[in-house]
């Protein structure tokens, strides 16, 4: 059975384009142009098994997406990808911290959207899915159980904090993790403003793990938002 996507976007042209493109990919698409309509669609869809993923534009005529996100998280952990208009949009960080799964800045390309959707669907139902314990990309292999990290077969030594930070990213590989989430999970909730910790430790990790630390292919920066570990490739 095909997956159901709720697309909440008030730009008529973009809504039409995305709907067509997603239907070609085999998704069943319900489109809404406002928050109120999206809430009505969700209420209606509930009886039919709900929706599998939500694409949520931030700037909507009747408000921003936060109310919808809260309802979705409470209900069943439906993945939400935020569609953000501007690079400097603070709203996307707020929604990511509140539990949205990922974001894209407009204009984005379709291939990128589809890739993000696949990752979000794979990570869906965080509470029940088997925990991610392995990661591989290029010559890098990470095993969280044994705390073993190798690059082209050679063991890489990480400090406990470096490992903890890397493990946090591995558990959400392919998805953005905000500065706040990383700081809270690795250093503790009292350290969520210490973004310089992240810069320091990320530089150390890149020096140890990347082929070219100046041009990272694994530990990717999402400017103003957080970091993303590249999707596993093998
Ligand atoms: Ca909009």
Boltz pocket constraint, residues with backbone or C-beta under 6 A from the ligand:
constraints:
  - pocket:
      binder: B
      contacts: [[A, 9], [A, 10], [A, 11], [A, 57], [A, 58], [A, 59], [A, 60]]
      max_distance: 6.0
